[in-house]
Amino acid sequence: MISTITVNYKTADYLERMLESLFAHHTRGELDVIVVENASGDDLSRVEERFPSVRLIRSEGNRGFAGGCNLGIANAYGDFIVLLNPDIVFTSPALYEIREAMVRDPRVGIGGISLKNLDGSQQKCVWRFPTPTDQLFLLLKIPHLFPRMASIARWRMDDFDYTQSADVNQVMGAFFCIKREVLEQIGALDEGFFMWYEEVDFCKRANTAGWRVRYVAHISAKHKKGSSFDRVSTLKKQAFLRRSIRHYLRKHHGKAIGTLFWLLEPVFVLCAFVASLIKPI
């Protein structure tokens, strides 16, 4: 069975559209569909009425994306767990297709698909693992001035051919398929990441444990991108980003690097403020 987990935080409008498209391309009885209402205050009574097969779990507090997903994972039945953002729109039976692709290769533990913008254009949805250098440049907002600089282009995989399936470091968490064996081996998402980088960390841990991450080019869905974050101020989003980057770098590059980024926090705050005036992110 496939379990899908969607964390809702002030995205009830997107959530209904996502569920409509999901059930338009998949059979209801063959899926375990879970929605975690992450204490956003949204009234999801329409979702309960329209989609009675969906299991709605209400969190007592806002646990962030990782915490909300983990609440769903703890209650999931499936051999495959697919984390789905509420702003995904299905255009095909992508859940069945990704399961089939991953069943064929037992060492693929995490799968991602080709995510399209709502106009059908390709969305960037794979990256290499971040390094202290590219994350330093990111927080100093240097890509605003030099968007094609080599280290940033390397991290963002600007050279990637999205028409070809390939093993990659990480796939976007908006559509993130995990084999249950991976969760049993490395555990669930790290709740030290409140927003952003939780899927990066999960892919890194899975890769270290010997699992492969696979981008499957022929499977696709549309993705609005940033539905929950649209309702959060730019400076607050930047604060979440800095916290997640520090946590990731400390965890995977050592205490000294984590401490350096903590000491540079006032500089990063100033850069984020200036960037928000010039070019909102």
C-alpha positions in Angstrom: 0.0 0.0 0.0 1.0 3.6 -0.6 0.5 6.1 2.2 0.5 9.8 1.4 1.1 12.4 4.0 0.2 16.1 3.5 0.9 18.7 6.2 -1.6 21.5 6.1 -0.8 25.0 7.4 -3.2 27.6 6.2 -3.5 25.8 2.8 -7.1 24.4 2.9 -7.8 25.9 -0.6 -4.8 24.2 -2.1 -5.4 21.0 -0.2 -8.9 20.5 -1.7 -7.5 20.9 -5.2 -4.7 18.5 -4.5 -7.0 15.8 -3.2 -9.4 16.3 -6.2 -6.5 15.7 -8.6 -5.2 12.8 -6.5 -8.4 10.9 -6.5 -9.1 11.7 -10.2 -6.0 9.6 -11.1 -5.9 7.0 -8.3 -8.4 4.5 -6.8 -9.5 5.6 -3.3 -9.4 2.1 -1.7 -5.8 1.5 -2.8 -4.3 4.4 -0.9 -3.9 5.4 2.7 -4.3 9.2 2.5 -3.3 11.2 5.6 -3.7 14.9 6.2 -2.0 16.4 9.2 -3.6 19.7 10.3 -0.6 21.4 11.9 -2.5 23.7 14.3 -3.1 26.3 11.6 -6.6 27.0 12.6 -8.0 26.0 9.1 -11.5 24.7 9.0 -11.1 21.4 7.2 -14.8 20.3 7.5 -15.2 20.5 3.7 -12.3 18.2 3.3 -13.8 15.7 5.7 -17.2 15.9 3.9 -15.8 15.6 0.4 -13.1 13.0 1.1 -14.3 10.7 3.8 -11.6 8.2 3.1 -8.9 10.7 4.0 -7.6 10.3 7.6 -7.3 13.7 9.3 -4.9 14.0 12.1 -4.9 17.2 14.2 -1.7 18.2 15.8 -1.9 20.0 19.2 0.7 22.5 18.0 2.6 23.7 15.0 5.4 21.1 14.8 6.9 22.4 11.6 7.1 20.4 8.3 9.3 17.7 9.7 7.2 17.3 12.9 3.9 17.2 11.0 5.3 14.6 8.5 6.5 12.5 11.4 3.1 12.6 13.0 1.7 11.2 9.7 4.5 8.7 9.3 3.8 7.3 12.8 0.2 6.6 11.7 0.9 5.4 8.2 0.2 1.9 6.9 2.0 1.8 3.6 5.2 0.1 2.4 5.8 3.4 0.5 5.4 6.7 2.2 4.9 9.7 -0.1 5.2 13.2 1.4 3.0 15.5 -0.6 2.7 19.3 -0.5 -0.8 20.6 -0.6 0.1 22.6 -3.7 0.7 19.5 -5.8 -1.7 18.9 -8.7 -1.7 15.4 -10.2 -2.0 15.0 -13.9 -1.4 11.2 -14.0 -1.3 8.2 -11.6 2.1 9.4 -10.4 1.9 7.5 -7.1 1.5 4.2 -8.8 4.2 5.1 -11.3 6.8 6.0 -8.7 6.1 2.9 -6.7 6.6 0.8 -9.8 9.9 2.6 -10.6 11.2 2.1 -7.1 10.2 -1.6 -6.8 12.3 -2.4 -9.9 15.5 -1.3 -8.0 15.8 -2.5 -4.4 18.6 -0.1 -3.6 16.6 3.0 -4.5 15.2 4.2 -1.1 13.9 7.7 -2.1 12.2 8.7 -5.3 11.3 12.0 -6.8 9.5 13.0 -10.0 9.6 15.8 -12.6 7.8 18.7 -11.0 6.3 21.3 -13.4 5.1 24.8 -12.8 1.4 25.4 -13.3 2.1 26.6 -16.8 3.8 23.3 -17.6 7.4 24.6 -17.6 10.1 22.6 -15.8 10.7 23.4 -12.1 14.1 22.9 -10.5 13.5 20.0 -8.2 16.9 18.3 -7.7 20.1 19.6 -6.0 23.5 18.5 -4.9 24.2 18.4 -1.1 25.0 21.9 0.2 28.5 22.8 1.4 29.6 25.5 3.8 30.9 27.6 0.9 27.7 27.7 -1.2 25.6 28.2 1.9 27.8 31.1 3.0 27.4 32.8 -0.3 23.6 32.1 -0.2 23.2 33.8 3.2 25.4 36.7 2.2 23.0 37.1 -0.8 25.9 37.1 -3.3 23.7 35.2 -5.8 21.6 38.3 -6.1 24.6 40.0 -7.6 26.2 37.0 -9.3 23.5 34.5 -10.0 25.7 32.3 -12.2 28.6 31.9 -9.8 30.1 28.4 -10.0 29.5 27.1 -6.4 25.9 28.2 -6.5 25.4 26.7 -9.9 27.0 23.4 -8.7 24.7 23.2 -5.7 21.6 24.1 -7.7 22.6 21.6 -10.5 22.1 24.2 -13.2 23.7 21.7 -15.6 21.1 18.9 -14.9 19.1 17.4 -17.8 15.5 17.0 -16.5 14.5 14.9 -19.4 16.7 12.0 -18.2 16.2 9.9 -15.1 19.3 9.8 -12.8 20.6 9.1 -9.3 20.9 12.5 -7.5 21.8 13.7 -4.1 18.4 15.0 -3.2 14.9 15.5 -4.6 12.4 18.1 -3.6 10.2 17.4 -0.5 7.1 18.5 -2.3 6.8 14.9 -3.8 9.1 12.7 -1.8 8.6 8.9 -1.9 10.3 6.8 0.8 10.5 3.0 1.1 9.5 2.0 4.6 12.8 0.0 5.0 14.6 3.4 4.8 12.6 4.8 7.7 13.1 1.6 9.7 16.9 1.9 9.2 17.6 5.6 9.6 14.5 6.9 11.4 12.1 9.6 10.5 12.7 13.3 9.7 14.8 15.4 12.0 12.5 17.7 13.8 15.4 20.1 14.5 14.5 21.4 11.0 11.3 23.4 11.5 11.1 24.5 7.9 13.5 23.7 5.0 16.4 21.3 4.7 14.6 18.4 6.4 14.5 16.5 3.2 18.1 17.4 2.4 19.2 15.9 5.7 17.0 12.8 5.2 18.6 12.2 1.7 22.0 12.7 3.2 21.4 10.2 6.0 19.9 7.7 3.6 22.8 8.1 1.2 25.3 7.5 4.0 23.4 4.4 4.9 23.8 3.1 1.4 20.5 4.0 -0.2 20.2 5.7 -3.6 18.0 8.7 -4.4 16.4 8.5 -7.8 14.9 11.3 -10.0 12.4 9.7 -12.4 12.0 11.9 -15.5 8.9 10.3 -17.1 6.7 10.8 -14.1 5.4 14.3 -13.4 2.9 16.5 -11.5 2.3 20.2 -11.3 3.5 22.2 -8.3 2.5 25.7 -7.3 5.5 26.0 -5.0 5.5 27.9 -1.7 1.8 27.8 -0.7 2.4 27.7 3.0 5.4 30.1 2.8 3.3 32.6 0.9 1.5 33.4 4.2 4.8 34.0 6.1 6.8 37.3 5.9 10.0 37.3 4.0 12.2 38.1 7.0 10.6 35.4 9.1 11.2 32.9 6.2 14.8 34.0 6.2 15.1 33.4 9.9 13.8 29.8 9.4 16.2 29.3 6.5 19.3 30.5 8.6 18.3 28.2 11.5 17.9 25.2 9.2 21.2 25.8 7.4 23.1 26.1 10.7 21.5 22.9 11.9 22.4 21.0 8.7 26.0 22.3 8.6 26.6 21.5 12.2 25.2 18.1 11.8 27.0 17.1 8.6 30.1 19.4 8.6 31.0 19.7 12.2 30.6 21.8 15.3 33.2 24.4 14.2 31.3 25.2 11.0 28.0 25.4 12.8 29.5 27.8 15.4 31.0 30.0 12.6 27.6 30.4 11.0 26.0 31.2 14.4 28.7 33.9 14.9 27.9 35.4 11.5 24.2 35.6 12.2 24.1 39.4 12.6 25.8 39.8 9.2 23.3 37.4 7.7 20.3 39.2 9.3 21.6 42.5 7.8 22.0 40.9 4.4 18.6 39.4 4.5 17.1 42.8 5.4 18.8 44.6 2.6 17.9 41.9 0.1 14.3 42.0 1.2 14.2 45.7 0.2 15.9 45.2 -3.1 14.5 41.9 -4.2 12.0 39.9 -2.1 12.8 36.2 -2.0 
